[in-house]
Structure formats: C-alpha cells, structure tokens
Amino acid sequence: MRILHVDTGKEMRGGQHQVLLLLEALRSAGHDSLLLACCDSPLWHAARAAGFLVHPATYFDLWRQSPNAKLVHAHDAHAHTTAALAARCRFVVSRRVAFPVRSSLLSDWKYGRASRFLAVSRFVRAQLEAARIPAAKIDVIYDAVDLPARITEWNPDHPLVALASRDPRKGRDLVEQAAALAGVRVLFSSDLASDLHRASLFVYITRSEGLGSAALLAMSRGVPVIASEIGGLPEVCVNEFSGILVPNEPGAIAAAINRVRSDAVLARRLASNARAHVAAHFTTSNLLHATLAAYERALAS
C-alpha cells in the first residue's frame, strides 16, 4: 500500500518525530510512503536522510501526487486543510492537540471531508466527539517511543529536567516557581534524548496537552515523571503508578518534586512501572498495527 503523508510543521517537535517513526515502521512492514513536508524543515531533511521520497507540502504537489497513492494521511491542521482542498483520494487526519475543534461552516465542511480521524488520546477523541464528529469515524492511536535496552540507574543528585519552551501554554513559569520553592536546579532541555540520561526527574507542566510524547520519552528512559493533571497526560502518567500528577500550582509541584527526590523507593517504583506502561501501550508495534487498521477502515468506508 502506498501512503502519501502530509506534515507542514516547520520545527522537529513531537508530531514530526512521530511522522518519521511511522514512516520507518510502515517501510519495515512492506508499505511505500511519500512525504510532503515544508521545504528545508528538520523533518524534510530527516526523512530524506532516512531514504524517503520528500516533496514540498503544497496544494499542487498534493493534487499531483495523490492519485498515485492509496490513501493520504494528514498529520496536522494545515495538512488537513490542504488535503480537504487538494486530495484526489480518501484521506485520514491525525489530531494531536487538546483544544476544542472550532465550529463554523468551513470547519464543518473540512472535517466532513476526512474518512477517519486518528486521535492521539481518549481525551482528544472526546474533543472530536464534542464537535459532532461521529465516534465511529475516530480511532485512538497513541504515540510510540523506543525502549532502550539499558537505562541509567536513578540518582537523586542528578538535575531535574524540563522541556525548554517559551510557548506560554507549556508552563515554564510554573516550573521555575516550583523549583525555587523546592530549592532545586532545573535543566531546561532542548535535547531531551541526551539530557534524560542524567536526570533525577522529568517535570512536565503544561496548560494544554493532547498526550505528552516528552513524558513518554522520559518514562522509557527510566526517569520518574511529574506532570500536569490535564488533557491526555493521565493516560500516560497513571497517577501514583507510572508518574505523579499535579495541579498547575507551584506549591503542589514543589511538594511532588521534594517527595520523589527524597524517596528512592518511590522514585524507582515509578520508573519501573513507567517503562512497563510504555511497553504495554506505547510501542512502535502498537502504533503500526493500530494505524494500518485505521487505514483499512478508511478504505472500506
């Protein structure tokens, strides 16, 4: 099966990492993929380096390439619009964001054009259902993350790590206030894959979250996670099992930081449970099989 993927992200964020992971998983299963992406974007270069055909994510390129594909997979909101206007075959849409779907005549037309929606969490599925999209057209397909064979032993002397972001929805201000209350240093990381190797905690505080791929990465690396009790994060960080959930309040975040850092038994239990939770629900194999099943349902509809 040949799939035409469309992603218009200009940065290499969680969604773009998932696109690349899916492309590689589909190739390993014998399926052909063509990617339309922003010219010179990190995803453009990463996909080309991995041996995939990549073209510009324009209306013309989608209109020209889509008759040669079995299905189009739009991976973000702008890609959804492009597919609604230019796709010449059926298309599915990934929905990763936590905010509600806008209601308008144009939005209703655009969402009505898609054959299926691939929601990144049950929370996002509920948002789609609230926008009157039929539940029968929605599949929940979780992000995937690799599980390293070996992880670094937990050490309370290692720094707290948080995501480096100036997006006001990501709550960096709350992390900074909580760290000051707890009397600890925070490393705001732009390279989580590297910095998580020497982290005592990953603190993921956000005001909006569809799932939490950064939290999944930390969990896979055996790093205890403290996260906002918001959006799809409770599906990743099951409170007191695979992570600690907190309200977006500096005092509560600081208390959770001090609790985990002072209790090695708790920290190691959270880390072990988190890796088991990832292995059960957030693997590349799960992503591949769930996505292919959604593709088949779209083609059969």
C-alpha positions as CSV (number, residue, x, y, z in Angstrom):
1,M,0.0,0.0,0.0
2,R,1.3,3.5,-0.9
3,I,0.5,6.2,1.6
4,L,1.0,9.9,0.9
5,H,1.9,11.7,4.2
6,V,1.5,15.4,4.7
7,D,3.1,17.4,7.5
8,T,3.5,21.1,7.5
9,G,5.5,21.6,10.7
10,K,8.5,23.9,10.5
11,E,10.1,22.5,13.6
12,M,11.0,19.0,14.7
13,R,8.6,18.6,17.6
14,G,6.7,15.6,18.9
15,G,4.4,15.3,16.0
16,Q,7.2,15.3,13.4
17,H,9.2,12.7,15.4
18,Q,6.0,10.5,15.3
19,V,5.7,11.0,11.5
20,L,9.3,9.8,11.0
21,L,8.7,6.9,13.3
22,L,5.6,5.9,11.4
23,L,7.3,6.2,8.0
24,E,10.0,3.8,9.2
25,A,7.5,1.3,10.7
26,L,5.4,1.3,7.5
27,R,8.6,0.7,5.4
28,S,9.6,-2.2,7.7
29,A,6.1,-3.7,7.2
30,G,6.5,-3.5,3.4
31,H,4.4,-0.4,2.7
32,D,5.5,2.5,0.5
33,S,5.4,6.1,1.8
34,L,5.8,9.5,0.1
35,L,6.1,12.6,2.4
36,L,5.0,16.1,1.6
37,A,6.8,18.5,4.1
38,C,7.9,22.1,4.4
39,C,11.0,22.7,2.3
40,D,14.2,22.7,4.3
41,S,12.4,21.8,7.6
42,P,14.1,19.4,10.0
43,L,11.5,16.7,9.1
44,W,12.3,17.3,5.4
45,H,16.0,16.7,6.0
46,A,15.5,13.8,8.4
47,A,13.1,11.9,6.1
48,R,15.5,12.4,3.1
49,A,18.4,11.2,5.2
50,A,16.4,8.1,6.1
51,G,15.8,7.3,2.4
52,F,12.3,8.6,1.9
53,L,11.0,10.5,-1.1
54,V,10.0,14.0,0.0
55,H,8.2,16.8,-1.9
56,P,7.0,20.2,-0.9
57,A,3.8,20.3,1.1
58,T,1.8,22.4,-1.4
59,Y,-1.7,22.1,-2.8
60,F,-0.3,21.5,-6.2
61,D,2.0,18.7,-5.1
62,L,-0.8,17.0,-3.1
63,W,-3.2,17.3,-6.1
64,R,-0.5,15.9,-8.4
65,Q,0.8,13.0,-6.2
66,S,-2.5,11.8,-4.5
67,P,-3.8,9.8,-7.5
68,N,-0.8,7.6,-7.2
69,A,-1.5,6.8,-3.5
70,K,-4.0,4.5,-1.9
71,L,-4.6,7.0,0.9
72,V,-3.5,10.4,2.2
73,H,-2.5,10.9,5.8
74,A,-2.7,14.5,7.0
75,H,-0.6,14.9,10.2
76,D,-1.6,18.4,11.3
77,A,-4.3,21.1,11.0
78,H,-2.8,22.9,7.9
79,A,-2.2,19.5,6.3
80,H,-5.8,18.7,6.9
81,T,-6.9,21.8,5.1
82,T,-4.6,21.0,2.2
83,A,-5.9,17.5,2.0
84,A,-9.6,18.7,2.1
85,L,-8.9,21.0,-0.8
86,A,-6.5,19.0,-3.0
87,A,-6.6,15.3,-2.2
88,R,-7.8,13.2,-5.1
89,C,-8.2,10.0,-3.0
90,R,-9.5,9.3,0.6
91,F,-7.6,10.8,3.5
92,V,-7.3,10.4,7.2
93,V,-6.3,13.1,9.7
94,S,-4.2,12.8,12.8
95,R,-5.4,15.0,15.7
96,R,-2.8,15.7,18.4
97,V,-3.9,18.9,20.0
98,A,-6.1,19.3,23.1
99,F,-8.1,22.4,22.3
100,P,-11.6,22.1,21.0
101,V,-12.5,22.0,17.3
102,R,-13.7,25.3,16.0
103,S,-17.3,25.3,14.8
104,S,-18.1,27.1,11.5
105,L,-19.5,26.2,8.1
106,L,-16.0,26.0,6.7
107,S,-14.8,23.8,9.6
108,D,-17.8,21.5,9.3
109,W,-17.0,21.1,5.6
110,K,-13.4,20.4,6.2
111,Y,-14.0,17.9,9.0
112,G,-16.7,16.2,7.0
113,R,-14.3,15.5,4.1
114,A,-12.0,13.2,6.1
115,S,-12.6,9.5,6.0
116,R,-11.3,8.9,9.6
117,F,-9.7,10.8,12.5
118,L,-6.7,9.3,14.3
119,A,-6.9,10.9,17.8
120,V,-3.7,10.8,19.9
121,S,-5.6,10.1,23.1
122,R,-9.0,9.4,24.6
123,F,-9.1,13.0,25.7
124,V,-8.6,14.2,22.1
125,R,-11.3,11.7,20.9
126,A,-13.7,13.3,23.3
127,Q,-12.9,16.8,21.9
128,L,-13.7,15.5,18.4
129,E,-16.9,13.9,19.6
130,A,-17.9,17.2,21.2
131,A,-17.5,18.7,17.7
132,R,-20.2,16.3,16.5
133,I,-17.8,14.0,14.6
134,P,-19.2,10.5,14.7
135,A,-17.5,8.3,17.2
136,A,-17.4,5.5,14.6
137,K,-15.0,7.7,12.5
138,I,-12.5,8.1,15.3
139,D,-9.6,5.8,16.2
140,V,-7.4,6.4,19.3
141,I,-3.8,5.8,18.3
142,Y,-1.2,6.5,20.9
143,D,2.3,7.8,20.2
144,A,5.2,5.4,20.2
145,V,8.6,5.6,21.8
146,D,11.6,3.2,21.7
147,L,12.5,1.4,24.9
148,P,16.3,1.4,25.4
149,A,17.7,-2.0,26.5
150,R,19.7,-0.3,29.2
151,I,18.9,2.8,31.3
152,T,20.9,4.9,33.8
153,E,20.5,4.0,37.5
154,W,18.3,6.6,39.2
155,N,20.3,9.2,41.1
156,P,18.8,11.9,43.3
157,D,21.8,14.1,42.8
158,H,21.2,14.4,39.0
159,P,19.3,17.5,38.0
160,L,15.6,18.0,37.4
161,V,14.9,18.2,33.6
162,A,12.1,20.1,32.0
163,L,11.3,20.9,28.4
164,A,12.9,24.1,27.0
165,S,9.9,26.0,25.6
166,R,8.8,29.6,25.6
167,D,5.3,28.6,24.5
168,P,3.1,30.1,27.2
169,R,0.9,27.0,27.1
170,K,3.8,24.9,28.3
171,G,4.1,26.2,31.8
172,R,7.8,27.0,32.1
173,D,6.9,29.8,34.5
174,L,5.2,27.4,36.8
175,V,8.2,25.0,36.8
176,E,10.6,27.9,37.6
177,Q,8.4,29.0,40.5
178,A,8.1,25.4,41.8
179,A,11.9,24.8,41.6
180,A,12.5,28.0,43.6
181,L,10.1,26.8,46.3
182,A,11.7,23.3,46.3
183,G,15.2,24.8,46.3
184,V,16.4,22.7,43.3
185,R,18.0,23.5,40.0
186,V,16.2,22.8,36.7
187,L,17.9,22.0,33.4
188,F,15.6,23.3,30.7
189,S,16.5,20.9,27.9
190,S,16.4,21.3,24.1
191,D,17.8,17.8,23.7
192,L,15.8,15.5,25.9
193,A,17.1,12.3,24.4
194,S,20.6,13.3,25.6
195,D,19.8,15.1,28.9
196,L,17.4,12.5,30.2
197,H,20.4,10.1,30.7
198,R,21.4,12.2,33.7
199,A,18.0,13.3,35.2
200,S,16.6,12.7,38.6
201,L,13.1,13.8,37.5
202,F,11.3,15.0,34.4
203,V,8.9,17.7,35.2
204,Y,6.3,18.3,32.5
205,I,4.0,21.1,33.3
206,T,1.6,22.4,30.6
207,R,-1.6,24.2,30.2
208,S,-2.7,22.2,27.2
209,E,-1.6,18.7,26.1
210,G,-3.1,16.1,23.7
211,L,-1.0,13.2,25.1
212,G,2.6,14.0,26.2
213,S,5.3,12.5,24.0
214,A,8.0,14.2,26.0
215,A,6.8,12.5,29.1
216,L,6.7,9.1,27.3
217,L,10.4,9.6,26.3
218,A,11.3,10.2,29.9
219,M,9.4,7.2,31.1
220,S,11.1,5.0,28.5
221,R,14.5,6.2,29.9
222,G,13.6,5.2,33.4
223,V,13.2,8.8,34.7
224,P,10.4,9.4,37.2
225,V,7.8,11.9,35.8
226,I,5.8,14.7,37.5
227,A,3.2,16.0,35.1
228,S,0.1,18.3,34.9
229,E,-3.2,16.6,35.6
230,I,-4.5,17.9,32.3
231,G,-5.6,16.7,28.8
232,G,-4.2,13.3,27.7
233,L,-1.4,13.2,30.3
234,P,-3.4,11.0,32.8
235,E,-3.4,8.3,30.0
236,V,0.4,8.4,30.1
237,C,1.2,9.1,33.7
238,V,-1.2,7.0,35.7
239,N,-1.2,8.8,39.0
240,E,0.9,7.1,41.7
241,F,1.7,4.2,39.3
242,S,3.7,5.5,36.2
243,G,4.0,9.1,37.4
244,I,2.8,11.7,39.7
245,L,0.1,14.1,38.5
246,V,-0.2,17.5,40.0
247,P,-2.4,20.6,39.6
248,N,-0.8,23.6,37.8
249,E,0.1,25.3,41.1
250,P,3.7,25.9,42.1
251,G,3.3,24.7,45.7
252,A,1.8,21.4,44.6
253,I,4.6,20.9,42.0
254,A,7.3,21.7,44.5
255,A,5.8,19.3,47.1
256,A,5.8,16.5,44.5
257,I,9.4,17.3,43.5
258,N,10.6,17.1,47.1
259,R,8.6,13.9,47.7
260,V,10.1,11.9,44.8
261,R,13.6,13.2,45.3
262,S,13.6,12.2,49.0
263,D,12.1,8.7,48.5
264,A,14.3,6.4,46.5
265,V,11.9,3.5,46.8
266,L,9.1,5.6,45.3
267,A,11.3,7.0,42.5
268,R,12.5,3.6,41.4
269,R,9.0,2.1,41.6
270,L,7.6,4.9,39.4
271,A,10.4,4.5,36.9
272,S,9.9,0.7,36.7
273,N,6.2,1.0,36.3
274,A,6.5,3.7,33.7
275,R,8.7,1.5,31.5
276,A,6.2,-1.3,31.8
277,H,3.4,1.0,30.9
278,V,5.3,2.2,27.8
279,A,6.0,-1.4,26.8
280,A,2.3,-2.3,27.1
281,H,0.7,0.7,25.3
282,F,3.2,3.0,23.5
283,T,5.4,0.8,21.3
284,T,6.2,1.1,17.6
285,S,4.4,-2.2,17.0
286,N,1.2,-0.9,18.6
287,L,1.5,2.3,16.5
288,L,2.0,0.4,13.3
289,H,-0.8,-2.1,13.8
290,A,-3.3,0.5,15.0
291,T,-2.6,2.8,12.1
292,L,-2.8,0.1,9.5
293,A,-6.2,-1.0,11.0
294,A,-7.4,2.6,10.7
295,Y,-6.2,2.9,7.1
296,E,-8.2,-0.3,6.3
297,R,-11.3,1.1,7.9
298,A,-10.9,4.3,6.0
299,L,-10.6,2.5,2.7
300,A,-13.6,0.3,3.5
301,S,-15.9,3.1,4.4
